[in-house]
Amino acid sequence: MDNAQVLSHVLRLLDDVLSLNGRAQISFTRDTALLGALPELDSMAVVSLITAMEEQLGIAVDDDDIDGDTFATVGSLADFVAARLG
C-alpha cells in the first residue's frame, strides 16, 4: 500500500469510527490536527480507532507504540500506519 492509499484508508477510518459523515475525506489534510482539536476523538475513540486499524489493516499496535504524537495530526497517524504496514 503506498502513502496515498494509507492516507485514504486512515481518512475512511476516521470518518467511520468517529461518525464524521464524510467530513474527514472531504476536508481533512495531512496537517489537520486531531487529538485535542477534534472533539469526537476522545480516549474511547482512540481505542476504537486502534481496534479498527488492527482489524482492517492487519497491523498489531502495542500500548507502548502509542503516544500523543501518533494522533497529533492526520499525517502523523498515516505515517504511524504506514510504518506498521512497512
N, CA, C and O atoms as a Maestro MAE file, in Angstrom:
{
 s_m_m2io_version
 :::
 2.0.0
}

f_m_ct {
 s_m_title
 :::
 protein
 m_atom[344] {
  # First column is atom index #
  i_m_mmod_type
  r_m_x_coord
  r_m_y_coord
  r_m_z_coord
  i_m_residue_number
  s_m_chain_name
  s_m_pdb_residue_name
  s_m_pdb_atom_name
  i_m_atomic_number
  :::
  1 25 0.861 -1.175 0.000 1 A "MET " " N  " 7
  2 3 0.000 0.000 0.000 1 A "MET " " CA " 6
  3 2 0.906 1.237 0.000 1 A "MET " " C  " 6
  4 15 1.775 1.367 0.863 1 A "MET " " O  " 8
  5 25 0.710 2.136 -0.954 2 A "ASP " " N  " 7
  6 3 1.543 3.344 -0.987 2 A "ASP " " CA " 6
  7 2 1.001 4.399 -0.021 2 A "ASP " " C  " 6
  8 15 -0.064 4.229 0.573 2 A "ASP " " O  " 8
  9 25 1.755 5.492 0.124 3 A "ASN " " N  " 7
  10 3 1.389 6.520 1.114 3 A "ASN " " CA " 6
  11 2 0.023 7.138 0.860 3 A "ASN " " C  " 6
  12 15 -0.711 7.424 1.806 3 A "ASN " " O  " 8
  13 25 -0.331 7.349 -0.414 4 A "ALA " " N  " 7
  14 3 -1.636 7.931 -0.742 4 A "ALA " " CA " 6
  15 2 -2.764 6.975 -0.348 4 A "ALA " " C  " 6
  16 15 -3.813 7.409 0.127 4 A "ALA " " O  " 8
  17 25 -2.546 5.683 -0.545 5 A "GLN " " N  " 7
  18 3 -3.558 4.696 -0.169 5 A "GLN " " CA " 6
  19 2 -3.698 4.605 1.347 5 A "GLN " " C  " 6
  20 15 -4.805 4.474 1.871 5 A "GLN " " O  " 8
  21 25 -2.571 4.674 2.042 6 A "VAL " " N  " 7
  22 3 -2.612 4.652 3.505 6 A "VAL " " CA " 6
  23 2 -3.393 5.862 4.015 6 A "VAL " " C  " 6
  24 15 -4.262 5.724 4.875 6 A "VAL " " O  " 8
  25 25 -3.083 7.042 3.486 7 A "LEU " " N  " 7
  26 3 -3.785 8.262 3.898 7 A "LEU " " CA " 6
  27 2 -5.280 8.138 3.635 7 A "LEU " " C  " 6
  28 15 -6.094 8.488 4.489 7 A "LEU " " O  " 8
  29 25 -5.637 7.646 2.472 8 A "SER " " N  " 7
  30 3 -7.044 7.478 2.128 8 A "SER " " CA " 6
  31 2 -7.740 6.519 3.096 8 A "SER " " C  " 6
  32 15 -8.868 6.768 3.522 8 A "SER " " O  " 8
  33 25 -7.065 5.433 3.436 9 A "HIS " " N  " 7
  34 3 -7.655 4.468 4.360 9 A "HIS " " CA " 6
  35 2 -7.801 5.071 5.757 9 A "HIS " " C  " 6
  36 15 -8.815 4.856 6.421 9 A "HIS " " O  " 8
  37 25 -6.806 5.817 6.200 10 A "VAL " " N  " 7
  38 3 -6.882 6.475 7.510 10 A "VAL " " CA " 6
  39 2 -8.051 7.453 7.537 10 A "VAL " " C  " 6
  40 15 -8.775 7.520 8.530 10 A "VAL " " O  " 8
  41 25 -8.243 8.196 6.480 11 A "LEU " " N  " 7
  42 3 -9.363 9.139 6.415 11 A "LEU " " CA " 6
  43 2 -10.706 8.407 6.483 11 A "LEU " " C  " 6
  44 15 -11.633 8.863 7.152 11 A "LEU " " O  " 8
  45 25 -10.805 7.273 5.789 12 A "ARG " " N  " 7
  46 3 -12.040 6.480 5.859 12 A "ARG " " CA " 6
  47 2 -12.268 5.953 7.275 12 A "ARG " " C  " 6
  48 15 -13.393 5.963 7.775 12 A "ARG " " O  " 8
  49 25 -11.193 5.492 7.914 13 A "LEU " " N  " 7
  50 3 -11.322 5.014 9.289 13 A "LEU " " CA " 6
  51 2 -11.784 6.119 10.225 13 A "LEU " " C  " 6
  52 15 -12.652 5.904 11.070 13 A "LEU " " O  " 8
  53 25 -11.203 7.297 10.073 14 A "LEU " " N  " 7
  54 3 -11.617 8.429 10.898 14 A "LEU " " CA " 6
  55 2 -13.094 8.736 10.694 14 A "LEU " " C  " 6
  56 15 -13.831 8.952 11.657 14 A "LEU " " O  " 8
  57 25 -13.521 8.755 9.431 15 A "ASP " " N  " 7
  58 3 -14.939 9.003 9.138 15 A "ASP " " CA " 6
  59 2 -15.830 7.956 9.787 15 A "ASP " " C  " 6
  60 15 -16.836 8.287 10.416 15 A "ASP " " O  " 8
  61 25 -15.454 6.687 9.630 16 A "ASP " " N  " 7
  62 3 -16.289 5.599 10.135 16 A "ASP " " CA " 6
  63 2 -16.317 5.555 11.657 16 A "ASP " " C  " 6
  64 15 -17.389 5.539 12.261 16 A "ASP " " O  " 8
  65 25 -15.152 5.537 12.271 17 A "VAL " " N  " 7
  66 3 -15.060 5.360 13.719 17 A "VAL " " CA " 6
  67 2 -15.610 6.567 14.472 17 A "VAL " " C  " 6
  68 15 -16.261 6.417 15.506 17 A "VAL " " O  " 8
  69 25 -15.348 7.765 13.950 18 A "LEU " " N  " 7
  70 3 -15.777 8.981 14.643 18 A "LEU " " CA " 6
  71 2 -17.123 9.506 14.164 18 A "LEU " " C  " 6
  72 15 -17.590 10.547 14.626 18 A "LEU " " O  " 8
  73 25 -17.748 8.783 13.235 19 A "SER " " N  " 7
  74 3 -19.051 9.180 12.676 19 A "SER " " CA " 6
  75 2 -19.020 10.616 12.147 19 A "SER " " C  " 6
  76 15 -19.862 11.440 12.502 19 A "SER " " O  " 8
  77 25 -18.040 10.896 11.297 20 A "LEU " " N  " 7
  78 3 -17.868 12.248 10.759 20 A "LEU " " CA " 6
  79 2 -18.649 12.488 9.463 20 A "LEU " " C  " 6
  80 15 -18.592 13.579 8.898 20 A "LEU " " O  " 8
  81 25 -19.364 11.488 9.002 21 A "ASN " " N  " 7
  82 3 -20.219 11.621 7.820 21 A "ASN " " CA " 6
  83 2 -19.476 12.146 6.595 21 A "ASN " " C  " 6
  84 15 -19.993 12.993 5.867 21 A "ASN " " O  " 8
  85 25 -18.279 11.648 6.372 22 A "GLY " " N  " 7
  86 3 -17.509 12.033 5.195 22 A "GLY " " CA " 6
  87 2 -16.653 13.271 5.358 22 A "GLY " " C  " 6
  88 15 -15.901 13.625 4.450 22 A "GLY " " O  " 8
  89 25 -16.752 13.932 6.489 23 A "ARG " " N  " 7
  90 3 -16.013 15.176 6.710 23 A "ARG " " CA " 6
  91 2 -14.507 14.987 6.581 23 A "ARG " " C  " 6
  92 15 -13.820 15.849 6.033 23 A "ARG " " O  " 8
  93 25 -13.992 13.876 7.076 24 A "ALA " " N  " 7
  94 3 -12.546 13.638 7.010 24 A "ALA " " CA " 6
  95 2 -12.090 13.509 5.560 24 A "ALA " " C  " 6
  96 15 -11.096 14.116 5.162 24 A "ALA " " O  " 8
  97 25 -12.812 12.725 4.779 25 A "GLN " " N  " 7
  98 3 -12.414 12.504 3.392 25 A "GLN " " CA " 6
  99 2 -12.572 13.754 2.538 25 A "GLN " " C  " 6
  100 15 -11.862 13.924 1.547 25 A "GLN " " O  " 8
  101 25 -13.483 14.616 2.909 26 A "ILE " " N  " 7
  102 3 -13.742 15.824 2.119 26 A "ILE " " CA " 6
  103 2 -12.779 16.953 2.475 26 A "ILE " " C  " 6
  104 15 -12.256 17.623 1.583 26 A "ILE " " O  " 8
  105 25 -12.538 17.172 3.771 27 A "SER " " N  " 7
  106 3 -11.824 18.398 4.135 27 A "SER " " CA " 6
  107 2 -10.528 18.217 4.921 27 A "SER " " C  " 6
  108 15 -9.795 19.189 5.108 27 A "SER " " O  " 8
  109 25 -10.222 17.005 5.388 28 A "PHE " " N  " 7
  110 3 -9.003 16.818 6.169 28 A "PHE " " CA " 6
  111 2 -7.783 16.680 5.259 28 A "PHE " " C  " 6
  112 15 -7.862 16.097 4.178 28 A "PHE " " O  " 8
  113 25 -6.666 17.221 5.712 29 A "THR " " N  " 7
  114 3 -5.387 17.063 5.024 29 A "THR " " CA " 6
  115 2 -4.404 16.425 6.002 29 A "THR " " C  " 6
  116 15 -4.758 16.167 7.153 29 A "THR " " O  " 8
  117 25 -3.193 16.173 5.564 30 A "ARG " " N  " 7
  118 3 -2.165 15.609 6.450 30 A "ARG " " CA " 6
  119 2 -1.918 16.522 7.648 30 A "ARG " " C  " 6
  120 15 -1.532 16.045 8.715 30 A "ARG " " O  " 8
  121 25 -2.134 17.821 7.487 31 A "ASP " " N  " 7
  122 3 -1.864 18.784 8.546 31 A "ASP " " CA " 6
  123 2 -3.028 19.001 9.507 31 A "ASP " " C  " 6
  124 15 -2.893 19.744 10.480 31 A "ASP " " O  " 8
  125 25 -4.162 18.368 9.250 32 A "THR " " N  " 7
  126 3 -5.325 18.540 10.116 32 A "THR " " CA " 6
  127 2 -5.023 17.990 11.511 32 A "THR " " C  " 6
  128 15 -4.653 16.826 11.662 32 A "THR " " O  " 8
  129 25 -5.186 18.838 12.525 33 A "ALA " " N  " 7
  130 3 -4.951 18.429 13.910 33 A "ALA " " CA " 6
  131 2 -6.061 17.492 14.363 33 A "ALA " " C  " 6
  132 15 -7.225 17.666 14.003 33 A "ALA " " O  " 8
  133 25 -5.686 16.503 15.154 34 A "LEU " " N  " 7
  134 3 -6.659 15.528 15.650 34 A "LEU " " CA " 6
  135 2 -6.825 15.621 17.157 34 A "LEU " " C  " 6
  136 15 -7.749 16.274 17.642 34 A "LEU " " O  " 8
  137 25 -5.943 14.979 17.894 35 A "LEU " " N  " 7
  138 3 -6.067 14.898 19.346 35 A "LEU " " CA " 6
  139 2 -6.017 16.289 19.971 35 A "LEU " " C  " 6
  140 15 -5.048 17.027 19.795 35 A "LEU " " O  " 8
  141 25 -7.065 16.631 20.695 36 A "GLY " " N  " 7
  142 3 -7.159 17.942 21.317 36 A "GLY " " CA " 6
  143 2 -7.846 18.976 20.450 36 A "GLY " " C  " 6
  144 15 -8.274 20.017 20.948 36 A "GLY " " O  " 8
  145 25 -7.957 18.704 19.159 37 A "ALA " " N  " 7
  146 3 -8.594 19.654 18.242 37 A "ALA " " CA " 6
  147 2 -9.915 19.122 17.692 37 A "ALA " " C  " 6
  148 15 -10.763 19.895 17.247 37 A "ALA " " O  " 8
  149 25 -10.081 17.836 17.724 38 A "LEU " " N  " 7
  150 3 -11.279 17.200 17.179 38 A "LEU " " CA " 6
  151 2 -12.080 16.618 18.343 38 A "LEU " " C  " 6
  152 15 -11.677 15.609 18.922 38 A "LEU " " O  " 8
  153 25 -13.214 17.241 18.696 39 A "PRO " " N  " 7
  154 3 -13.958 16.806 19.876 39 A "PRO " " CA " 6
  155 2 -14.381 15.340 19.834 39 A "PRO " " C  " 6
  156 15 -14.520 14.699 20.876 39 A "PRO " " O  " 8
  157 25 -14.582 14.815 18.636 40 A "GLU " " N  " 7
  158 3 -15.021 13.426 18.511 40 A "GLU " " CA " 6
  159 2 -13.918 12.434 18.901 40 A "GLU " " C  " 6
  160 15 -14.207 11.277 19.208 40 A "GLU " " O  " 8
  161 25 -12.663 12.882 18.889 41 A "LEU " " N  " 7
  162 3 -11.541 11.987 19.176 41 A "LEU " " CA " 6
  163 2 -11.179 12.050 20.655 41 A "LEU " " C  " 6
  164 15 -10.214 12.703 21.051 41 A "LEU " " O  " 8
  165 25 -11.979 11.355 21.460 42 A "ASP " " N  " 7
  166 3 -11.679 11.251 22.895 42 A "ASP " " CA " 6
  167 2 -10.943 9.935 23.145 42 A "ASP " " C  " 6
  168 15 -10.625 9.209 22.203 42 A "ASP " " O  " 8
  169 25 -10.678 9.635 24.391 43 A "SER " " N  " 7
  170 3 -9.883 8.440 24.717 43 A "SER " " CA " 6
  171 2 -10.557 7.154 24.247 43 A "SER " " C  " 6
  172 15 -9.877 6.240 23.782 43 A "SER " " O  " 8
  173 25 -11.870 7.069 24.358 44 A "MET " " N  " 7
  174 3 -12.577 5.880 23.886 44 A "MET " " CA " 6
  175 2 -12.519 5.762 22.374 44 A "MET " " C  " 6
  176 15 -12.425 4.659 21.837 44 A "MET " " O  " 8
  177 25 -12.574 6.888 21.690 45 A "ALA " " N  " 7
  178 3 -12.486 6.875 20.226 45 A "ALA " " CA " 6
  179 2 -11.091 6.448 19.772 45 A "ALA " " C  " 6
  180 15 -10.950 5.782 18.746 45 A "ALA " " O  " 8
  181 25 -10.067 6.826 20.525 46 A "VAL " " N  " 7
  182 3 -8.705 6.395 20.196 46 A "VAL " " CA " 6
  183 2 -8.621 4.877 20.250 46 A "VAL " " C  " 6
  184 15 -8.046 4.251 19.360 46 A "VAL " " O  " 8
  185 25 -9.191 4.288 21.293 47 A "VAL " " N  " 7
  186 3 -9.188 2.828 21.424 47 A "VAL " " CA " 6
  187 2 -9.953 2.193 20.258 47 A "VAL " " C  " 6
  188 15 -9.496 1.205 19.684 47 A "VAL " " O  " 8
  189 25 -11.091 2.743 19.914 48 A "SER " " N  " 7
  190 3 -11.883 2.219 18.794 48 A "SER " " CA " 6
  191 2 -11.133 2.346 17.479 48 A "SER " " C  " 6
  192 15 -11.187 1.451 16.636 48 A "SER " " O  " 8
  193 25 -10.439 3.452 17.308 49 A "LEU " " N  " 7
  194 3 -9.673 3.678 16.083 49 A "LEU " " CA " 6
  195 2 -8.516 2.676 15.975 49 A "LEU " " C  " 6
  196 15 -8.258 2.134 14.900 49 A "LEU " " O  " 8
  197 25 -7.834 2.441 17.073 50 A "ILE " " N  " 7
  198 3 -6.744 1.462 17.076 50 A "ILE " " CA " 6
  199 2 -7.278 0.073 16.751 50 A "ILE " " C  " 6
  200 15 -6.675 -0.658 15.966 50 A "ILE " " O  " 8
  201 25 -8.403 -0.289 17.349 51 A "THR " " N  " 7
  202 3 -9.018 -1.589 17.073 51 A "THR " " CA " 6
  203 2 -9.384 -1.720 15.599 51 A "THR " " C  " 6
  204 15 -9.141 -2.758 14.984 51 A "THR " " O  " 8
  205 25 -9.966 -0.667 15.037 52 A "ALA " " N  " 7
  206 3 -10.342 -0.693 13.618 52 A "ALA " " CA " 6
  207 2 -9.110 -0.818 12.726 52 A "ALA " " C  " 6
  208 15 -9.145 -1.536 11.726 52 A "ALA " " O  " 8
  209 25 -8.027 -0.135 13.072 53 A "MET " " N  " 7
  210 3 -6.793 -0.238 12.285 53 A "MET " " CA " 6
  211 2 -6.257 -1.662 12.330 53 A "MET " " C  " 6
  212 15 -5.837 -2.210 11.310 53 A "MET " " O  " 8
  213 25 -6.273 -2.255 13.513 54 A "GLU " " N  " 7
  214 3 -5.779 -3.624 13.653 54 A "GLU " " CA " 6
  215 2 -6.625 -4.599 12.839 54 A "GLU " " C  " 6
  216 15 -6.087 -5.470 12.155 54 A "GLU " " O  " 8
  217 25 -7.935 -4.454 12.910 55 A "GLU " " N  " 7
  218 3 -8.835 -5.371 12.213 55 A "GLU " " CA " 6
  219 2 -8.809 -5.176 10.702 55 A "GLU " " C  " 6
  220 15 -8.733 -6.153 9.956 55 A "GLU " " O  " 8
  221 25 -8.872 -3.945 10.246 56 A "GLN " " N  " 7
  222 3 -8.995 -3.682 8.816 56 A "GLN " " CA " 6
  223 2 -7.667 -3.701 8.071 56 A "GLN " " C  " 6
  224 15 -7.622 -4.014 6.881 56 A "GLN " " O  " 8
  225 25 -6.592 -3.369 8.766 57 A "LEU " " N  " 7
  226 3 -5.293 -3.300 8.100 57 A "LEU " " CA " 6
  227 2 -4.360 -4.447 8.477 57 A "LEU " " C  " 6
  228 15 -3.291 -4.609 7.890 57 A "LEU " " O  " 8
  229 25 -4.778 -5.240 9.462 58 A "GLY " " N  " 7
  230 3 -3.971 -6.381 9.860 58 A "GLY " " CA " 6
  231 2 -2.671 -6.007 10.548 58 A "GLY " " C  " 6
  232 15 -1.685 -6.739 10.470 58 A "GLY " " O  " 8
  233 25 -2.671 -4.858 11.227 59 A "ILE " " N  " 7
  234 3 -1.468 -4.444 11.953 59 A "ILE " " CA " 6
  235 2 -1.653 -4.716 13.432 59 A "ILE " " C  " 6
  236 15 -2.778 -4.807 13.924 59 A "ILE " " O  " 8
  237 25 -0.545 -4.844 14.133 60 A "ALA " " N  " 7
  238 3 -0.581 -5.015 15.586 60 A "ALA " " CA " 6
  239 2 -0.070 -3.735 16.226 60 A "ALA " " C  " 6
  240 15 0.980 -3.219 15.844 60 A "ALA " " O  " 8
  241 25 -0.807 -3.227 17.191 61 A "VAL " " N  " 7
  242 3 -0.434 -1.997 17.883 61 A "VAL " " CA " 6
  243 2 -0.309 -2.295 19.373 61 A "VAL " " C  " 6
  244 15 -1.294 -2.606 20.043 61 A "VAL " " O  " 8
  245 25 0.908 -2.198 19.876 62 A "ASP " " N  " 7
  246 3 1.143 -2.390 21.306 62 A "ASP " " CA " 6
  247 2 0.913 -1.072 22.028 62 A "ASP " " C  " 6
  248 15 1.055 0.000 21.439 62 A "ASP " " O  " 8
  249 25 0.559 -1.153 23.300 63 A "ASP " " N  " 7
  250 3 0.343 0.049 24.103 63 A "ASP " " CA " 6
  251 2 1.576 0.956 24.091 63 A "ASP " " C  " 6
  252 15 1.452 2.181 24.080 63 A "ASP " " O  " 8
  253 25 2.752 0.351 24.094 64 A "ASP " " N  " 7
  254 3 3.996 1.131 24.108 64 A "ASP " " CA " 6
  255 2 4.238 1.887 22.801 64 A "ASP " " C  " 6
  256 15 5.049 2.812 22.755 64 A "ASP " " O  " 8
  257 25 3.525 1.487 21.731 65 A "ASP " " N  " 7
  258 3 3.693 2.122 20.421 65 A "ASP " " CA " 6
  259 2 2.956 3.448 20.310 65 A "ASP " " C  " 6
  260 15 3.234 4.249 19.417 65 A "ASP " " O  " 8
  261 25 2.021 3.674 21.215 66 A "ILE " " N  " 7
  262 3 1.112 4.816 21.106 66 A "ILE " " CA " 6
  263 2 1.509 5.920 22.070 66 A "ILE " " C  " 6
  264 15 1.770 5.679 23.249 66 A "ILE " " O  " 8
  265 25 1.548 7.144 21.539 67 A "ASP " " N  " 7
  266 3 1.670 8.326 22.393 67 A "ASP " " CA " 6
  267 2 0.883 9.452 21.736 67 A "ASP " " C  " 6
  268 15 0.320 9.272 20.657 67 A "ASP " " O  " 8
  269 25 0.844 10.587 22.369 68 A "GLY " " N  " 7
  270 3 0.066 11.715 21.848 68 A "GLY " " CA " 6
  271 2 0.504 12.162 20.470 68 A "GLY " " C  " 6
  272 15 -0.314 12.633 19.680 68 A "GLY " " O  " 8
  273 25 1.784 12.021 20.173 69 A "ASP " " N  " 7
  274 3 2.289 12.439 18.862 69 A "ASP " " CA " 6
  275 2 1.697 11.608 17.728 69 A "ASP " " C  " 6
  276 15 1.531 12.107 16.615 69 A "ASP " " O  " 8
  277 25 1.382 10.358 18.000 70 A "THR " " N  " 7
  278 3 0.805 9.485 16.979 70 A "THR " " CA " 6
  279 2 -0.504 10.057 16.458 70 A "THR " " C  " 6
  280 15 -0.789 9.987 15.263 70 A "THR " " O  " 8
  281 25 -1.297 10.623 17.360 71 A "PHE " " N  " 7
  282 3 -2.617 11.148 16.999 71 A "PHE " " CA " 6
  283 2 -2.637 12.673 16.910 71 A "PHE " " C  " 6
  284 15 -3.704 13.281 16.989 71 A "PHE " " O  " 8
  285 25 -1.480 13.292 16.747 72 A "ALA " " N  " 7
  286 3 -1.410 14.755 16.677 72 A "ALA " " CA " 6
  287 2 -2.079 15.290 15.420 72 A "ALA " " C  " 6
  288 15 -2.856 16.243 15.485 72 A "ALA " " O  " 8
  289 25 -1.785 14.687 14.287 73 A "THR " " N  " 7
  290 3 -2.355 15.125 13.012 73 A "THR " " CA " 6
  291 2 -2.741 13.911 12.175 73 A "THR " " C  " 6
  292 15 -2.372 12.781 12.493 73 A "THR " " O  " 8
  293 25 -3.476 14.155 11.118 74 A "VAL " " N  " 7
  294 3 -3.812 13.089 10.175 74 A "VAL " " CA " 6
  295 2 -2.519 12.495 9.614 74 A "VAL " " C  " 6
  296 15 -2.402 11.277 9.476 74 A "VAL " " O  " 8
  297 25 -1.562 13.344 9.296 75 A "GLY " " N  " 7
  298 3 -0.301 12.878 8.722 75 A "GLY " " CA " 6
  299 2 0.492 12.011 9.682 75 A "GLY " " C  " 6
  300 15 1.051 10.993 9.272 75 A "GLY " " O  " 8
  301 25 0.552 12.390 10.948 76 A "SER " " N  " 7
  302 3 1.301 11.571 11.912 76 A "SER " " CA " 6
  303 2 0.633 10.211 12.098 76 A "SER " " C  " 6
  304 15 1.323 9.207 12.279 76 A "SER " " O  " 8
  305 25 -0.683 10.165 12.057 77 A "LEU " " N  " 7
  306 3 -1.395 8.898 12.162 77 A "LEU " " CA " 6
  307 2 -1.163 8.044 10.914 77 A "LEU " " C  " 6
  308 15 -0.937 6.839 11.018 77 A "LEU " " O  " 8
  309 25 -1.218 8.664 9.746 78 A "ALA " " N  " 7
  310 3 -0.961 7.940 8.496 78 A "ALA " " CA " 6
  311 2 0.473 7.408 8.471 78 A "ALA " " C  " 6
  312 15 0.707 6.282 8.032 78 A "ALA " " O  " 8
  313 25 1.425 8.202 8.936 79 A "ASP " " N  " 7
  314 3 2.819 7.757 8.981 79 A "ASP " " CA " 6
  315 2 2.987 6.580 9.929 79 A "ASP " " C  " 6
  316 15 3.742 5.652 9.640 79 A "ASP " " O  " 8
  317 25 2.290 6.610 11.056 80 A "PHE " " N  " 7
  318 3 2.317 5.509 12.012 80 A "PHE " " CA " 6
  319 2 1.810 4.237 11.351 80 A "PHE " " C  " 6
  320 15 2.433 3.181 11.459 80 A "PHE " " O  " 8
  321 25 0.679 4.341 10.668 81 A "VAL " " N  " 7
  322 3 0.092 3.173 9.993 81 A "VAL " " CA " 6
  323 2 1.035 2.666 8.903 81 A "VAL " " C  " 6
  324 15 1.258 1.460 8.789 81 A "VAL " " O  " 8
  325 25 1.583 3.567 8.112 82 A "ALA " " N  " 7
  326 3 2.497 3.174 7.037 82 A "ALA " " CA " 6
  327 2 3.720 2.431 7.592 82 A "ALA " " C  " 6
  328 15 4.183 1.458 6.997 82 A "ALA " " O  " 8
  329 25 4.231 2.889 8.717 83 A "ALA " " N  " 7
  330 3 5.390 2.233 9.331 83 A "ALA " " CA " 6
  331 2 5.033 0.828 9.790 83 A "ALA " " C  " 6
  332 15 5.854 -0.083 9.683 83 A "ALA " " O  " 8
  333 25 3.818 0.639 10.302 84 A "ARG " " N  " 7
  334 3 3.396 -0.690 10.755 84 A "ARG " " CA " 6
  335 2 3.154 -1.623 9.572 84 A "ARG " " C  " 6
  336 15 3.366 -2.831 9.676 84 A "ARG " " O  " 8
  337 25 2.715 -1.067 8.458 85 A "LEU " " N  " 7
  338 3 2.467 -1.884 7.268 85 A "LEU " " CA " 6
  339 2 3.777 -2.243 6.566 85 A "LEU " " C  " 6
  340 15 3.883 -3.264 5.886 85 A "LEU " " O  " 8
  341 25 4.799 -1.347 6.759 86 A "GLY " " N  " 7
  342 3 6.090 -1.429 6.111 86 A "GLY " " CA " 6
  343 2 6.619 -2.804 5.950 86 A "GLY " " C  " 6
  344 15 7.711 -2.987 5.411 86 A "GLY " " O  " 8
  :::
 }
 m_bond[343] {
  # First column is bond index #
  i_m_from
  i_m_to
  i_m_order
  :::
  1 1 2 1
  2 2 3 1
  3 3 4 2
  4 3 5 1
  5 5 6 1
  6 6 7 1
  7 7 8 2
  8 7 9 1
  9 9 10 1
  10 10 11 1
  11 11 12 2
  12 11 13 1
  13 13 14 1
  14 14 15 1
  15 15 16 2
  16 15 17 1
  17 17 18 1
  18 18 19 1
  19 19 20 2
  20 19 21 1
  21 21 22 1
  22 22 23 1
  23 23 24 2
  24 23 25 1
  25 25 26 1
  26 26 27 1
  27 27 28 2
  28 27 29 1
  29 29 30 1
  30 30 31 1
  31 31 32 2
  32 31 33 1
  33 33 34 1
  34 34 35 1
  35 35 36 2
  36 35 37 1
  37 37 38 1
  38 38 39 1
  39 39 40 2
  40 39 41 1
  41 41 42 1
  42 42 43 1
  43 43 44 2
  44 43 45 1
  45 45 46 1
  46 46 47 1
  47 47 48 2
  48 47 49 1
  49 49 50 1
  50 50 51 1
  51 51 52 2
  52 51 53 1
  53 53 54 1
  54 54 55 1
  55 55 56 2
  56 55 57 1
  57 57 58 1
  58 58 59 1
  59 59 60 2
  60 59 61 1
  61 61 62 1
  62 62 63 1
  63 63 64 2
  64 63 65 1
  65 65 66 1
  66 66 67 1
  67 67 68 2
  68 67 69 1
  69 69 70 1
  70 70 71 1
  71 71 72 2
  72 71 73 1
  73 73 74 1
  74 74 75 1
  75 75 76 2
  76 75 77 1
  77 77 78 1
  78 78 79 1
  79 79 80 2
  80 79 81 1
  81 81 82 1
  82 82 83 1
  83 83 84 2
  84 83 85 1
  85 85 86 1
  86 86 87 1
  87 87 88 2
  88 87 89 1
  89 89 90 1
  90 90 91 1
  91 91 92 2
  92 91 93 1
  93 93 94 1
  94 94 95 1
  95 95 96 2
  96 95 97 1
  97 97 98 1
  98 98 99 1
  99 99 100 2
  100 99 101 1
  101 101 102 1
  102 102 103 1
  103 103 104 2
  104 103 105 1
  105 105 106 1
  106 106 107 1
  107 107 108 2
  108 107 109 1
  109 109 110 1
  110 110 111 1
  111 111 112 2
  112 111 113 1
  113 113 114 1
  114 114 115 1
  115 115 116 2
  116 115 117 1
  117 117 118 1
  118 118 119 1
  119 119 120 2
  120 119 121 1
  121 121 122 1
  122 122 123 1
  123 123 124 2
  124 123 125 1
  125 125 126 1
  126 126 127 1
  127 127 128 2
  128 127 129 1
  129 129 130 1
  130 130 131 1
  131 131 132 2
  132 131 133 1
  133 133 134 1
  134 134 135 1
  135 135 136 2
  136 135 137 1
  137 137 138 1
  138 138 139 1
  139 139 140 2
  140 139 141 1
  141 141 142 1
  142 142 143 1
  143 143 144 2
  144 143 145 1
  145 145 146 1
  146 146 147 1
  147 147 148 2
  148 147 149 1
  149 149 150 1
  150 150 151 1
  151 151 152 2
  152 151 153 1
  153 153 154 1
  154 154 155 1
  155 155 156 2
  156 155 157 1
  157 157 158 1
  158 158 159 1
  159 159 160 2
  160 159 161 1
  161 161 162 1
  162 162 163 1
  163 163 164 2
  164 163 165 1
  165 165 166 1
  166 166 167 1
  167 167 168 2
  168 167 169 1
  169 169 170 1
  170 170 171 1
  171 171 172 2
  172 171 173 1
  173 173 174 1
  174 174 175 1
  175 175 176 2
  176 175 177 1
  177 177 178 1
  178 178 179 1
  179 179 180 2
  180 179 181 1
  181 181 182 1
  182 182 183 1
  183 183 184 2
  184 183 185 1
  185 185 186 1
  186 186 187 1
  187 187 188 2
  188 187 189 1
  189 189 190 1
  190 190 191 1
  191 191 192 2
  192 191 193 1
  193 193 194 1
  194 194 195 1
  195 195 196 2
  196 195 197 1
  197 197 198 1
  198 198 199 1
  199 199 200 2
  200 199 201 1
  201 201 202 1
  202 202 203 1
  203 203 204 2
  204 203 205 1
  205 205 206 1
  206 206 207 1
  207 207 208 2
  208 207 209 1
  209 209 210 1
  210 210 211 1
  211 211 212 2
  212 211 213 1
  213 213 214 1
  214 214 215 1
  215 215 216 2
  216 215 217 1
  217 217 218 1
  218 218 219 1
  219 219 220 2
  220 219 221 1
  221 221 222 1
  222 222 223 1
  223 223 224 2
  224 223 225 1
  225 225 226 1
  226 226 227 1
  227 227 228 2
  228 227 229 1
  229 229 230 1
  230 230 231 1
  231 231 232 2
  232 231 233 1
  233 233 234 1
  234 234 235 1
  235 235 236 2
  236 235 237 1
  237 237 238 1
  238 238 239 1
  239 239 240 2
  240 239 241 1
  241 241 242 1
  242 242 243 1
  243 243 244 2
  244 243 245 1
  245 245 246 1
  246 246 247 1
  247 247 248 2
  248 247 249 1
  249 249 250 1
  250 250 251 1
  251 251 252 2
  252 251 253 1
  253 253 254 1
  254 254 255 1
  255 255 256 2
  256 255 257 1
  257 257 258 1
  258 258 259 1
  259 259 260 2
  260 259 261 1
  261 261 262 1
  262 262 263 1
  263 263 264 2
  264 263 265 1
  265 265 266 1
  266 266 267 1
  267 267 268 2
  268 267 269 1
  269 269 270 1
  270 270 271 1
  271 271 272 2
  272 271 273 1
  273 273 274 1
  274 274 275 1
  275 275 276 2
  276 275 277 1
  277 277 278 1
  278 278 279 1
  279 279 280 2
  280 279 281 1
  281 281 282 1
  282 282 283 1
  283 283 284 2
  284 283 285 1
  285 285 286 1
  286 286 287 1
  287 287 288 2
  288 287 289 1
  289 289 290 1
  290 290 291 1
  291 291 292 2
  292 291 293 1
  293 293 294 1
  294 294 295 1
  295 295 296 2
  296 295 297 1
  297 297 298 1
  298 298 299 1
  299 299 300 2
  300 299 301 1
  301 301 302 1
  302 302 303 1
  303 303 304 2
  304 303 305 1
  305 305 306 1
  306 306 307 1
  307 307 308 2
  308 307 309 1
  309 309 310 1
  310 310 311 1
  311 311 312 2
  312 311 313 1
  313 313 314 1
  314 314 315 1
  315 315 316 2
  316 315 317 1
  317 317 318 1
  318 318 319 1
  319 319 320 2
  320 319 321 1
  321 321 322 1
  322 322 323 1
  323 323 324 2
  324 323 325 1
  325 325 326 1
  326 326 327 1
  327 327 328 2
  328 327 329 1
  329 329 330 1
  330 330 331 1
  331 331 332 2
  332 331 333 1
  333 333 334 1
  334 334 335 1
  335 335 336 2
  336 335 337 1
  337 337 338 1
  338 338 339 1
  339 339 340 2
  340 339 341 1
  341 341 342 1
  342 342 343 1
  343 343 344 2
  :::
 }
}
